[in-house]
Amino acid sequence: MAAETIIHPYWPRDLSIPNYTENERSMLEIVTFLFSVSGLLMLLAWTLTGKSVGGGRLGSWRRLALCWFTVCGFIHGVIEGWFSLYYAIIPADQSFLSQLWKEYSKGDSRYVIADNFTVCMETVTACLWGPFSLWIVVAFLYNHSYRFVLQLIVSLGQLYGAVLYFFTEHRDGYLHSEYGHPIYFWFYFVFMNVLWIVIPFTLIMDSWFQLSSTQALSDKTVPKRKTK
């Protein structure tokens, strides 16, 4: 007797996921949760950064950047951290965050099959960029001298990870999603990940200008050596 075929919504259609269990939560519930929590964290960060703490008041641009890093701390540390811990059981698990990953996997099935690249990338992201993102918020609030160095490091890490994420799938011929689907491909796979290219690149340039101007000022204040 042939083994029973498990029907799933992922691509390629002949992908073998023997322990897959259909989600109990709807796409609307999952997406609403993600954007609601992210919105609340942004509101919290915006309110917090509007107060003087250690370095005077921050400008609107800087406050928006810290809202971004606050949301990054949540997504990297909690959501991606969940994947890095429980990737092996996600296809069968009905915990809310597992269902979130099963929903997202409709746009990239590498997550539901625990692809080596995604497991390694998300583990590094959860362990490093999650805590570091929150550290950046604290560093700016208290005006620590290393704040732009942290911003540069995290943004470079995010940009590098996102480029590898897209490039590896491109080399696979976009096999792990329904190519061209308005939600699963363009929204889940493209839009939700291209943010980690556009915003980190902008913040890298911001760090570049800030650190370069500081170094230029330092160079001007260094006493010139006397010539004999």
C-alpha positions as CSV (number, residue, x, y, z in Angstrom):
1,M,0.0,0.0,0.0
2,A,1.4,3.4,-1.0
3,A,2.2,5.9,1.7
4,E,-0.5,8.5,2.1
5,T,0.2,11.8,0.3
6,I,0.2,14.8,2.6
7,I,-1.6,17.8,0.9
8,H,0.0,21.1,1.7
9,P,-0.1,24.7,0.3
10,Y,3.7,25.0,-0.4
11,W,5.9,25.1,-3.5
12,P,7.1,23.1,-5.2
13,R,3.9,21.1,-5.1
14,D,5.7,17.8,-4.8
15,L,7.6,19.0,-1.7
16,S,7.6,16.2,0.9
17,I,6.4,17.5,4.4
18,P,5.2,14.2,6.0
19,N,4.4,15.8,9.4
20,Y,2.5,18.9,8.1
21,T,-0.6,20.0,9.9
22,E,-2.9,22.7,8.5
23,N,-3.1,25.9,10.5
24,E,-6.0,26.5,12.8
25,R,-5.5,30.3,12.6
26,S,-6.5,32.3,9.5
27,M,-4.1,34.4,7.5
28,L,-6.0,37.5,8.6
29,E,-5.4,36.6,12.3
30,I,-1.7,36.0,11.8
31,V,-1.0,39.1,9.7
32,T,-3.1,41.3,12.0
33,F,-1.1,40.1,15.1
34,L,2.2,40.8,13.4
35,F,1.3,44.3,12.3
36,S,-0.6,45.2,15.5
37,V,2.4,44.2,17.7
38,S,4.8,46.0,15.4
39,G,2.6,49.1,15.4
40,L,2.3,49.1,19.2
41,L,6.1,48.8,19.6
42,M,6.6,51.6,17.1
43,L,4.2,53.8,19.1
44,L,6.0,52.9,22.3
45,A,9.4,53.7,20.9
46,W,8.2,56.9,19.4
47,T,6.8,58.0,22.7
48,L,9.9,56.9,24.6
49,T,12.3,58.6,22.3
50,G,10.4,61.9,22.5
51,K,11.6,62.4,26.0
52,S,15.0,63.7,27.0
53,V,17.1,61.0,28.7
54,G,20.8,61.2,28.4
55,G,21.5,63.2,25.3
56,G,18.8,65.8,24.8
57,R,15.9,65.5,22.5
58,L,16.1,63.4,19.3
59,G,15.0,64.5,15.9
60,S,12.1,62.9,14.0
61,W,14.4,61.0,11.7
62,R,16.4,59.6,14.5
63,R,13.2,58.6,16.4
64,L,11.9,56.8,13.3
65,A,15.2,54.9,13.1
66,L,14.9,53.8,16.7
67,C,11.3,52.7,16.1
68,W,12.7,50.5,13.3
69,F,15.3,49.0,15.6
70,T,12.7,48.4,18.3
71,V,10.6,46.4,15.8
72,C,13.7,44.6,14.7
73,G,14.4,43.6,18.2
74,F,11.0,42.0,18.4
75,I,11.1,40.3,15.0
76,H,14.6,39.1,15.2
77,G,14.6,38.1,18.9
78,V,11.1,36.7,19.3
79,I,9.7,35.6,15.9
80,E,13.0,34.6,14.2
81,G,14.2,33.3,17.6
82,W,11.2,31.0,17.7
83,F,12.2,29.6,14.3
84,S,15.8,29.1,15.3
85,L,14.7,27.0,18.3
86,Y,11.7,25.1,16.9
87,Y,12.3,24.8,13.2
88,A,12.2,21.0,13.4
89,I,8.7,20.8,14.7
90,I,7.0,23.8,13.1
91,P,5.2,21.9,10.3
92,A,3.2,19.9,12.8
93,D,3.1,22.4,15.7
94,Q,0.0,24.6,16.3
95,S,1.6,27.2,18.6
96,F,0.8,30.7,17.4
97,L,4.3,31.5,16.2
98,S,4.7,28.1,14.5
99,Q,1.4,28.9,12.6
100,L,2.9,32.3,11.7
101,W,5.9,30.6,10.2
102,K,3.7,28.1,8.3
103,E,1.7,31.0,6.9
104,Y,4.9,32.8,5.9
105,S,6.2,29.7,4.3
106,K,3.6,30.0,1.6
107,G,5.9,32.7,0.3
108,D,9.1,30.7,1.0
109,S,8.8,27.0,1.7
110,R,12.5,26.8,2.8
111,Y,11.2,27.6,6.3
112,V,8.8,24.7,6.6
113,I,11.4,22.2,5.4
114,A,14.2,23.6,7.7
115,D,16.5,24.5,4.9
116,N,20.1,24.7,6.1
117,F,20.6,28.3,4.9
118,T,17.5,29.6,6.6
119,V,18.2,27.9,9.9
120,C,21.8,29.2,10.0
121,M,20.8,32.7,8.9
122,E,17.9,33.0,11.3
123,T,19.9,31.7,14.2
124,V,22.6,34.3,13.7
125,T,20.0,37.0,13.3
126,A,18.1,36.0,16.4
127,C,21.2,35.7,18.6
128,L,23.0,38.8,17.4
129,W,20.8,41.3,15.6
130,G,17.9,41.0,17.9
131,P,19.7,42.0,21.1
132,F,21.9,44.4,19.3
133,S,18.9,46.2,17.9
134,L,17.6,46.9,21.4
135,W,21.1,47.9,22.5
136,I,21.1,50.5,19.7
137,V,17.9,52.0,21.1
138,V,19.5,52.3,24.6
139,A,22.7,53.6,23.2
140,F,20.9,56.5,21.4
141,L,18.7,57.3,24.3
142,Y,21.7,57.7,26.6
143,N,23.9,59.2,23.9
144,H,26.7,56.6,24.1
145,S,29.7,57.3,21.9
146,Y,29.5,53.9,20.1
147,R,25.9,54.3,19.0
148,F,26.7,54.8,15.3
149,V,29.2,52.0,15.3
150,L,26.4,49.7,16.6
151,Q,24.0,51.0,14.0
152,L,26.6,50.3,11.3
153,I,27.3,46.8,12.4
154,V,23.7,45.7,12.7
155,S,22.6,47.4,9.5
156,L,25.5,45.7,7.6
157,G,24.5,42.4,9.1
158,Q,20.8,42.8,8.1
159,L,21.7,44.0,4.6
160,Y,24.1,41.1,4.0
161,G,21.6,38.5,5.3
162,A,18.8,39.9,3.1
163,V,21.0,39.9,0.0
164,L,22.0,36.3,0.6
165,Y,18.4,35.5,1.3
166,F,17.2,36.8,-2.1
167,F,20.3,35.6,-4.0
168,T,20.1,32.0,-2.9
169,E,16.5,31.8,-3.9
170,H,17.2,33.5,-7.2
171,R,19.8,30.8,-7.9
172,D,17.2,28.1,-7.1
173,G,14.9,29.6,-9.7
174,Y,12.3,30.9,-7.2
175,L,11.1,27.3,-6.6
176,H,9.9,27.8,-3.1
177,S,7.0,30.1,-3.8
178,E,4.2,30.6,-6.3
179,Y,6.1,32.9,-8.6
180,G,4.2,36.1,-9.2
181,H,1.4,35.5,-6.6
182,P,0.3,39.0,-5.3
183,I,0.3,37.9,-1.6
184,Y,2.7,35.0,-1.2
185,F,5.4,36.1,-3.6
186,W,5.2,39.9,-3.9
187,F,4.0,40.7,-0.4
188,Y,5.4,37.9,1.8
189,F,8.6,37.1,-0.1
190,V,9.5,40.4,-1.8
191,F,8.0,43.3,0.1
192,M,8.5,42.0,3.7
193,N,12.2,41.2,3.0
194,V,13.2,44.1,0.8
195,L,12.6,46.3,3.8
196,W,15.8,44.7,5.2
197,I,17.7,46.0,2.2
198,V,16.3,49.5,1.8
199,I,16.2,50.6,5.4
200,P,19.6,49.1,6.5
201,F,21.3,50.6,3.4
202,T,19.9,54.0,4.4
203,L,21.1,53.6,8.0
204,I,24.5,52.4,6.7
205,M,24.8,55.7,4.8
206,D,23.7,57.6,7.9
207,S,26.4,55.9,10.0
208,W,29.0,56.5,7.2
209,F,28.3,60.3,7.2
210,Q,28.1,60.5,11.0
211,L,31.4,58.6,11.6
212,S,33.2,60.3,8.7
213,S,32.3,63.8,9.9
214,T,33.4,62.9,13.4
215,Q,36.7,61.6,12.1
216,A,37.2,64.7,10.0
217,L,36.6,66.9,13.0
218,S,39.0,64.8,15.0
219,D,41.7,65.1,12.3
220,K,41.4,68.9,12.4
221,T,41.9,69.1,16.1
222,V,44.9,66.8,16.2
223,P,48.0,69.1,16.7
224,K,50.3,69.1,13.7
225,R,53.8,67.7,14.2
226,K,56.5,70.3,14.3
227,T,58.9,70.1,11.4
228,K,62.6,70.6,12.0
